[in-house]
Amino acid sequence: MRGLVRNYLWWKRVTPGWLNEQEAALALATRGTHSIVERPGARRLQLEMFCETATVAKHLKAAFGGAIDELPPDWHAQFLARSRMKPLRIGRRLVVVGDDASADGAATLVIPAGAAFGTGEHATTAMSLRMLERVSRAFPPGWRMLDAGTGSGILALAGSRFGAGKVLAIDNDAMALATARENARLNGVRNVHFIVGDVQKRIRGTFHVITANLYSELLIALLPAFRDALSPDGRLILSGVLRTQASELARALRAAGFRAAESRRRGKWIALVCSGGSVTARRRRLLEPL
C-alpha cells in the first residue's frame, strides 16, 4: 500500500529590510512561488512557501531560517470542505453556492469553503462580483479578463460564466492556485489559465476587464502595469481597500491616468470600477495569445 503523501509549509517572519536584501536569493530558491503576507499594523511580513517534499522545505530553512509545518494528509480536502453559505445571487446571471445545489435555472458557480481564499461571502469579493457582472454586459462573448491575485479563482470563474473567452488568473500562492484549479475542475471551467508568480512580471497581452482584490499598497504599485494591460474600452475593478485608504488610492489612480467611474462601500471596505487605458495599450492587439 502506498504511503500517504506529505506536504509542508515553510514560513518565516521578516522585516521589510530583510526582504529587500534577500529578495533576489529568495526568488531564485522558490522560483517566485513564495507568498508574502502583510497584515495591517504589523511591522513584520510573513513569508510562506508550499513545499511538496520535506527536502524542499529543509533547503529553504537551511538557507533562510524560519520554520516548517507539516500539513495534514487531508489538507486539500479541508480547504475544500463544504460550506453552509447561503446562495449569493449576482444580478440575474449567476448564483454562487457552497455545494452543487440547484440555482433555479440561473448559471451556478460552486465555491466550497477553503483556506480563506475567497468564497464570495466577504464584502470585497461580493462587491467585485457584482461590478464584474455589470461591466461585462457591455462586451460581446469572447472578451478577455485578467484576475490579479485570484485566490480561490472565484472572480476568474465568474468571468468565464459571464462570457469571457480567455481568463488569465495569477497568484503568488501555490496553495491558493491548487484550490483555484480544483474549483475550476469542479465547475467544468476550462478557459482560465492559472499562473503562479508575481502579477507584475506575468501579465501578457491586453484585457477588456482586469479585477484585483488586493490590499491598497499592492494595488497602487500595480497601477502602471494595469494601465498598460487594459484595452481602450476596458474596465479595471479594484477592491480590498479600506475606506481610510480611499484618498491615497484616488490620488494614485489620477496619477496613473485612471478615472473612477463607479464606487461602492460596504462596511469598512470600498470597491471601484475605473476606466482609462494608456496609449501603449491602445496600439496593442486585443487578441494576443495568453
Contacts in CASP RR format, 6 or more apart in sequence:
PFRMAT RR
TARGET T0000
AUTHOR 0000-0000-0000
METHOD contacts of the structure
MODEL  1
MRGLVRNYLWWKRVTPGWLNEQEAALALATRGTHSIVERPGARRLQLEMF
CETATVAKHLKAAFGGAIDELPPDWHAQFLARSRMKPLRIGRRLVVVGDD
ASADGAATLVIPAGAAFGTGEHATTAMSLRMLERVSRAFPPGWRMLDAGT
GSGILALAGSRFGAGKVLAIDNDAMALATARENARLNGVRNVHFIVGDVQ
KRIRGTFHVITANLYSELLIALLPAFRDALSPDGRLILSGVLRTQASELA
RALRAAGFRAAESRRRGKWIALVCSGGSVTARRRRLLEPL
4 73 0 8 1.000
5 73 0 8 1.000
6 53 0 8 1.000
6 54 0 8 1.000
6 70 0 8 1.000
6 71 0 8 1.000
6 73 0 8 1.000
7 50 0 8 1.000
7 51 0 8 1.000
7 52 0 8 1.000
7 70 0 8 1.000
7 71 0 8 1.000
7 75 0 8 1.000
8 50 0 8 1.000
8 51 0 8 1.000
8 52 0 8 1.000
8 53 0 8 1.000
8 54 0 8 1.000
8 56 0 8 1.000
8 57 0 8 1.000
8 68 0 8 1.000
8 69 0 8 1.000
8 70 0 8 1.000
8 71 0 8 1.000
9 48 0 8 1.000
9 49 0 8 1.000
9 50 0 8 1.000
9 51 0 8 1.000
9 57 0 8 1.000
9 68 0 8 1.000
9 69 0 8 1.000
9 71 0 8 1.000
9 175 0 8 1.000
10 48 0 8 1.000
10 49 0 8 1.000
10 51 0 8 1.000
10 56 0 8 1.000
10 57 0 8 1.000
10 60 0 8 1.000
10 61 0 8 1.000
10 66 0 8 1.000
10 67 0 8 1.000
10 68 0 8 1.000
11 46 0 8 1.000
11 47 0 8 1.000
11 48 0 8 1.000
11 49 0 8 1.000
11 66 0 8 1.000
11 67 0 8 1.000
11 68 0 8 1.000
11 69 0 8 1.000
12 46 0 8 1.000
12 47 0 8 1.000
12 64 0 8 1.000
12 65 0 8 1.000
12 66 0 8 1.000
12 67 0 8 1.000
13 44 0 8 1.000
13 45 0 8 1.000
13 46 0 8 1.000
13 47 0 8 1.000
13 66 0 8 1.000
14 22 0 8 1.000
14 44 0 8 1.000
14 45 0 8 1.000
14 46 0 8 1.000
14 47 0 8 1.000
15 43 0 8 1.000
15 44 0 8 1.000
15 45 0 8 1.000
16 45 0 8 1.000
19 26 0 8 1.000
19 36 0 8 1.000
19 45 0 8 1.000
19 47 0 8 1.000
22 64 0 8 1.000
25 63 0 8 1.000
25 64 0 8 1.000
26 32 0 8 1.000
26 34 0 8 1.000
26 47 0 8 1.000
26 64 0 8 1.000
27 34 0 8 1.000
29 59 0 8 1.000
29 60 0 8 1.000
29 63 0 8 1.000
29 64 0 8 1.000
30 49 0 8 1.000
30 60 0 8 1.000
32 172 0 8 1.000
32 196 0 8 1.000
32 197 0 8 1.000
32 198 0 8 1.000
33 49 0 8 1.000
33 50 0 8 1.000
33 172 0 8 1.000
33 174 0 8 1.000
33 196 0 8 1.000
33 197 0 8 1.000
34 47 0 8 1.000
34 48 0 8 1.000
34 49 0 8 1.000
34 172 0 8 1.000
35 47 0 8 1.000
35 48 0 8 1.000
35 49 0 8 1.000
35 172 0 8 1.000
35 173 0 8 1.000
35 174 0 8 1.000
35 176 0 8 1.000
36 45 0 8 1.000
36 46 0 8 1.000
36 47 0 8 1.000
36 48 0 8 1.000
36 172 0 8 1.000
37 45 0 8 1.000
37 46 0 8 1.000
37 47 0 8 1.000
37 48 0 8 1.000
38 45 0 8 1.000
38 215 0 8 1.000
38 217 0 8 1.000
39 46 0 8 1.000
40 215 0 8 1.000
40 242 0 8 1.000
47 64 0 8 1.000
48 173 0 8 1.000
49 57 0 8 1.000
49 60 0 8 1.000
49 174 0 8 1.000
50 173 0 8 1.000
50 174 0 8 1.000
50 175 0 8 1.000
50 178 0 8 1.000
51 57 0 8 1.000
51 60 0 8 1.000
51 68 0 8 1.000
54 68 0 8 1.000
54 70 0 8 1.000
57 68 0 8 1.000
58 68 0 8 1.000
61 67 0 8 1.000
61 68 0 8 1.000
72 78 0 8 1.000
76 178 0 8 1.000
76 179 0 8 1.000
76 182 0 8 1.000
78 114 0 8 1.000
79 114 0 8 1.000
79 115 0 8 1.000
79 117 0 8 1.000
79 175 0 8 1.000
79 178 0 8 1.000
79 179 0 8 1.000
80 112 0 8 1.000
80 113 0 8 1.000
80 114 0 8 1.000
80 179 0 8 1.000
80 182 0 8 1.000
81 112 0 8 1.000
81 113 0 8 1.000
81 114 0 8 1.000
82 98 0 8 1.000
82 99 0 8 1.000
82 112 0 8 1.000
82 113 0 8 1.000
83 98 0 8 1.000
83 99 0 8 1.000
83 112 0 8 1.000
83 113 0 8 1.000
83 114 0 8 1.000
83 119 0 8 1.000
84 98 0 8 1.000
85 97 0 8 1.000
85 98 0 8 1.000
85 113 0 8 1.000
85 119 0 8 1.000
85 120 0 8 1.000
85 121 0 8 1.000
87 95 0 8 1.000
87 96 0 8 1.000
87 97 0 8 1.000
87 98 0 8 1.000
87 101 0 8 1.000
87 103 0 8 1.000
88 95 0 8 1.000
88 96 0 8 1.000
88 97 0 8 1.000
88 120 0 8 1.000
88 121 0 8 1.000
88 126 0 8 1.000
88 129 0 8 1.000
89 95 0 8 1.000
89 106 0 8 1.000
90 96 0 8 1.000
90 129 0 8 1.000
90 130 0 8 1.000
90 133 0 8 1.000
90 158 0 8 1.000
91 130 0 8 1.000
91 133 0 8 1.000
92 106 0 8 1.000
93 106 0 8 1.000
93 107 0 8 1.000
93 133 0 8 1.000
93 161 0 8 1.000
93 162 0 8 1.000
94 106 0 8 1.000
94 107 0 8 1.000
94 108 0 8 1.000
94 109 0 8 1.000
94 129 0 8 1.000
94 133 0 8 1.000
94 158 0 8 1.000
94 161 0 8 1.000
94 162 0 8 1.000
95 103 0 8 1.000
95 104 0 8 1.000
95 106 0 8 1.000
95 107 0 8 1.000
95 108 0 8 1.000
95 109 0 8 1.000
96 108 0 8 1.000
96 109 0 8 1.000
96 110 0 8 1.000
96 111 0 8 1.000
96 119 0 8 1.000
96 120 0 8 1.000
96 129 0 8 1.000
96 154 0 8 1.000
96 158 0 8 1.000
97 103 0 8 1.000
97 108 0 8 1.000
97 109 0 8 1.000
97 110 0 8 1.000
97 111 0 8 1.000
98 110 0 8 1.000
98 111 0 8 1.000
98 112 0 8 1.000
98 113 0 8 1.000
98 119 0 8 1.000
99 110 0 8 1.000
99 112 0 8 1.000
100 108 0 8 1.000
100 110 0 8 1.000
102 108 0 8 1.000
107 161 0 8 1.000
109 154 0 8 1.000
109 157 0 8 1.000
109 158 0 8 1.000
109 161 0 8 1.000
109 187 0 8 1.000
110 183 0 8 1.000
110 186 0 8 1.000
110 187 0 8 1.000
111 118 0 8 1.000
111 119 0 8 1.000
111 120 0 8 1.000
111 152 0 8 1.000
111 154 0 8 1.000
111 157 0 8 1.000
111 183 0 8 1.000
112 119 0 8 1.000
112 183 0 8 1.000
112 186 0 8 1.000
113 119 0 8 1.000
114 152 0 8 1.000
114 179 0 8 1.000
115 175 0 8 1.000
115 176 0 8 1.000
115 179 0 8 1.000
117 151 0 8 1.000
117 152 0 8 1.000
117 153 0 8 1.000
117 176 0 8 1.000
117 179 0 8 1.000
117 180 0 8 1.000
118 125 0 8 1.000
118 151 0 8 1.000
118 152 0 8 1.000
118 153 0 8 1.000
118 154 0 8 1.000
119 125 0 8 1.000
119 152 0 8 1.000
119 154 0 8 1.000
120 126 0 8 1.000
120 129 0 8 1.000
120 154 0 8 1.000
123 266 0 8 1.000
123 267 0 8 1.000
123 269 0 8 1.000
124 213 0 8 1.000
124 239 0 8 1.000
124 240 0 8 1.000
124 241 0 8 1.000
124 269 0 8 1.000
124 271 0 8 1.000
125 154 0 8 1.000
125 155 0 8 1.000
125 213 0 8 1.000
125 239 0 8 1.000
126 266 0 8 1.000
127 239 0 8 1.000
127 264 0 8 1.000
127 266 0 8 1.000
127 269 0 8 1.000
127 271 0 8 1.000
128 155 0 8 1.000
128 211 0 8 1.000
128 213 0 8 1.000
128 237 0 8 1.000
128 239 0 8 1.000
128 271 0 8 1.000
129 154 0 8 1.000
129 155 0 8 1.000
129 158 0 8 1.000
130 264 0 8 1.000
131 237 0 8 1.000
131 262 0 8 1.000
131 264 0 8 1.000
131 271 0 8 1.000
131 273 0 8 1.000
132 155 0 8 1.000
132 158 0 8 1.000
132 159 0 8 1.000
132 162 0 8 1.000
132 209 0 8 1.000
132 211 0 8 1.000
132 237 0 8 1.000
133 158 0 8 1.000
133 162 0 8 1.000
134 273 0 8 1.000
135 209 0 8 1.000
135 235 0 8 1.000
135 237 0 8 1.000
135 273 0 8 1.000
136 143 0 8 1.000
136 159 0 8 1.000
136 162 0 8 1.000
136 163 0 8 1.000
136 164 0 8 1.000
136 209 0 8 1.000
138 233 0 8 1.000
139 163 0 8 1.000
139 208 0 8 1.000
139 209 0 8 1.000
141 163 0 8 1.000
141 165 0 8 1.000
142 163 0 8 1.000
142 164 0 8 1.000
142 165 0 8 1.000
142 166 0 8 1.000
143 163 0 8 1.000
143 164 0 8 1.000
143 165 0 8 1.000
143 208 0 8 1.000
143 209 0 8 1.000
144 164 0 8 1.000
144 165 0 8 1.000
144 166 0 8 1.000
144 167 0 8 1.000
144 168 0 8 1.000
144 206 0 8 1.000
144 207 0 8 1.000
144 208 0 8 1.000
144 209 0 8 1.000
144 231 0 8 1.000
144 286 0 8 1.000
144 287 0 8 1.000
145 156 0 8 1.000
145 159 0 8 1.000
145 164 0 8 1.000
145 165 0 8 1.000
145 166 0 8 1.000
145 167 0 8 1.000
145 168 0 8 1.000
145 207 0 8 1.000
145 208 0 8 1.000
145 209 0 8 1.000
145 210 0 8 1.000
145 211 0 8 1.000
146 167 0 8 1.000
146 168 0 8 1.000
146 169 0 8 1.000
146 170 0 8 1.000
146 203 0 8 1.000
146 207 0 8 1.000
146 209 0 8 1.000
146 210 0 8 1.000
146 211 0 8 1.000
146 229 0 8 1.000
147 153 0 8 1.000
147 155 0 8 1.000
147 156 0 8 1.000
147 167 0 8 1.000
147 168 0 8 1.000
147 169 0 8 1.000
147 170 0 8 1.000
147 210 0 8 1.000
147 211 0 8 1.000
147 212 0 8 1.000
148 170 0 8 1.000
148 199 0 8 1.000
148 210 0 8 1.000
148 211 0 8 1.000
148 212 0 8 1.000
148 214 0 8 1.000
148 222 0 8 1.000
148 226 0 8 1.000
149 169 0 8 1.000
149 170 0 8 1.000
149 171 0 8 1.000
149 172 0 8 1.000
149 176 0 8 1.000
149 199 0 8 1.000
149 212 0 8 1.000
149 213 0 8 1.000
149 214 0 8 1.000
150 156 0 8 1.000
150 169 0 8 1.000
150 170 0 8 1.000
150 171 0 8 1.000
150 176 0 8 1.000
150 177 0 8 1.000
150 180 0 8 1.000
150 194 0 8 1.000
151 171 0 8 1.000
151 173 0 8 1.000
151 176 0 8 1.000
151 177 0 8 1.000
151 179 0 8 1.000
151 180 0 8 1.000
152 176 0 8 1.000
152 179 0 8 1.000
152 180 0 8 1.000
152 183 0 8 1.000
153 169 0 8 1.000
153 179 0 8 1.000
153 180 0 8 1.000
153 183 0 8 1.000
153 184 0 8 1.000
153 192 0 8 1.000
154 183 0 8 1.000
155 211 0 8 1.000
155 213 0 8 1.000
156 167 0 8 1.000
156 169 0 8 1.000
156 180 0 8 1.000
156 184 0 8 1.000
156 192 0 8 1.000
156 194 0 8 1.000
156 211 0 8 1.000
157 183 0 8 1.000
157 184 0 8 1.000
157 187 0 8 1.000
157 189 0 8 1.000
157 192 0 8 1.000
159 167 0 8 1.000
159 209 0 8 1.000
160 167 0 8 1.000
160 189 0 8 1.000
160 191 0 8 1.000
160 192 0 8 1.000
161 189 0 8 1.000
164 191 0 8 1.000
164 209 0 8 1.000
165 191 0 8 1.000
166 191 0 8 1.000
166 193 0 8 1.000
166 290 0 8 1.000
167 191 0 8 1.000
167 192 0 8 1.000
167 193 0 8 1.000
168 192 0 8 1.000
168 193 0 8 1.000
168 195 0 8 1.000
168 203 0 8 1.000
168 204 0 8 1.000
168 207 0 8 1.000
168 290 0 8 1.000
169 180 0 8 1.000
169 192 0 8 1.000
169 193 0 8 1.000
169 194 0 8 1.000
169 195 0 8 1.000
170 194 0 8 1.000
170 195 0 8 1.000
170 196 0 8 1.000
170 197 0 8 1.000
170 199 0 8 1.000
170 202 0 8 1.000
170 203 0 8 1.000
171 177 0 8 1.000
171 180 0 8 1.000
171 194 0 8 1.000
171 195 0 8 1.000
171 196 0 8 1.000
171 197 0 8 1.000
172 196 0 8 1.000
172 197 0 8 1.000
172 198 0 8 1.000
172 199 0 8 1.000
173 196 0 8 1.000
174 196 0 8 1.000
177 194 0 8 1.000
177 195 0 8 1.000
177 196 0 8 1.000
180 194 0 8 1.000
181 194 0 8 1.000
184 190 0 8 1.000
184 192 0 8 1.000
184 194 0 8 1.000
193 290 0 8 1.000
195 202 0 8 1.000
199 212 0 8 1.000
199 222 0 8 1.000
199 225 0 8 1.000
200 221 0 8 1.000
200 222 0 8 1.000
200 225 0 8 1.000
203 225 0 8 1.000
203 229 0 8 1.000
204 288 0 8 1.000
204 290 0 8 1.000
205 229 0 8 1.000
205 284 0 8 1.000
205 288 0 8 1.000
205 290 0 8 1.000
206 229 0 8 1.000
206 230 0 8 1.000
206 231 0 8 1.000
206 281 0 8 1.000
206 284 0 8 1.000
206 285 0 8 1.000
206 286 0 8 1.000
206 288 0 8 1.000
207 229 0 8 1.000
207 230 0 8 1.000
207 231 0 8 1.000
207 234 0 8 1.000
208 231 0 8 1.000
208 233 0 8 1.000
208 234 0 8 1.000
208 235 0 8 1.000
208 286 0 8 1.000
209 234 0 8 1.000
209 235 0 8 1.000
209 236 0 8 1.000
209 237 0 8 1.000
210 226 0 8 1.000
210 229 0 8 1.000
210 230 0 8 1.000
210 234 0 8 1.000
210 235 0 8 1.000
210 236 0 8 1.000
210 237 0 8 1.000
211 237 0 8 1.000
212 219 0 8 1.000
212 222 0 8 1.000
212 226 0 8 1.000
212 236 0 8 1.000
212 237 0 8 1.000
212 238 0 8 1.000
212 239 0 8 1.000
213 238 0 8 1.000
213 239 0 8 1.000
213 240 0 8 1.000
214 222 0 8 1.000
214 240 0 8 1.000
215 240 0 8 1.000
215 241 0 8 1.000
216 240 0 8 1.000
216 241 0 8 1.000
216 242 0 8 1.000
216 245 0 8 1.000
216 248 0 8 1.000
216 249 0 8 1.000
219 238 0 8 1.000
219 240 0 8 1.000
219 241 0 8 1.000
219 249 0 8 1.000
219 252 0 8 1.000
220 248 0 8 1.000
220 249 0 8 1.000
220 252 0 8 1.000
223 252 0 8 1.000
223 253 0 8 1.000
223 255 0 8 1.000
223 256 0 8 1.000
223 258 0 8 1.000
224 256 0 8 1.000
226 236 0 8 1.000
226 256 0 8 1.000
227 256 0 8 1.000
227 257 0 8 1.000
227 258 0 8 1.000
227 276 0 8 1.000
227 277 0 8 1.000
227 278 0 8 1.000
227 281 0 8 1.000
228 277 0 8 1.000
228 278 0 8 1.000
228 280 0 8 1.000
228 281 0 8 1.000
229 281 0 8 1.000
230 236 0 8 1.000
230 276 0 8 1.000
230 277 0 8 1.000
230 278 0 8 1.000
230 281 0 8 1.000
231 277 0 8 1.000
231 281 0 8 1.000
231 282 0 8 1.000
231 286 0 8 1.000
232 276 0 8 1.000
232 277 0 8 1.000
232 281 0 8 1.000
232 282 0 8 1.000
234 275 0 8 1.000
234 276 0 8 1.000
234 277 0 8 1.000
235 261 0 8 1.000
235 273 0 8 1.000
235 274 0 8 1.000
235 275 0 8 1.000
236 258 0 8 1.000
236 272 0 8 1.000
236 273 0 8 1.000
236 274 0 8 1.000
236 275 0 8 1.000
236 276 0 8 1.000
237 271 0 8 1.000
237 272 0 8 1.000
237 273 0 8 1.000
237 274 0 8 1.000
238 249 0 8 1.000
238 271 0 8 1.000
238 272 0 8 1.000
238 274 0 8 1.000
239 269 0 8 1.000
239 270 0 8 1.000
239 271 0 8 1.000
239 272 0 8 1.000
240 269 0 8 1.000
240 270 0 8 1.000
240 271 0 8 1.000
241 249 0 8 1.000
241 269 0 8 1.000
241 270 0 8 1.000
241 271 0 8 1.000
241 272 0 8 1.000
242 268 0 8 1.000
242 269 0 8 1.000
242 270 0 8 1.000
243 265 0 8 1.000
243 267 0 8 1.000
243 268 0 8 1.000
243 269 0 8 1.000
243 270 0 8 1.000
244 268 0 8 1.000
246 270 0 8 1.000
249 272 0 8 1.000
250 260 0 8 1.000
253 259 0 8 1.000
253 260 0 8 1.000
253 272 0 8 1.000
253 274 0 8 1.000
257 276 0 8 1.000
257 277 0 8 1.000
257 278 0 8 1.000
258 274 0 8 1.000
258 275 0 8 1.000
258 276 0 8 1.000
258 277 0 8 1.000
259 274 0 8 1.000
259 275 0 8 1.000
259 276 0 8 1.000
260 272 0 8 1.000
260 273 0 8 1.000
260 274 0 8 1.000
261 273 0 8 1.000
261 274 0 8 1.000
261 275 0 8 1.000
262 272 0 8 1.000
262 273 0 8 1.000
263 270 0 8 1.000
263 271 0 8 1.000
263 272 0 8 1.000
263 273 0 8 1.000
264 270 0 8 1.000
264 271 0 8 1.000
264 272 0 8 1.000
END
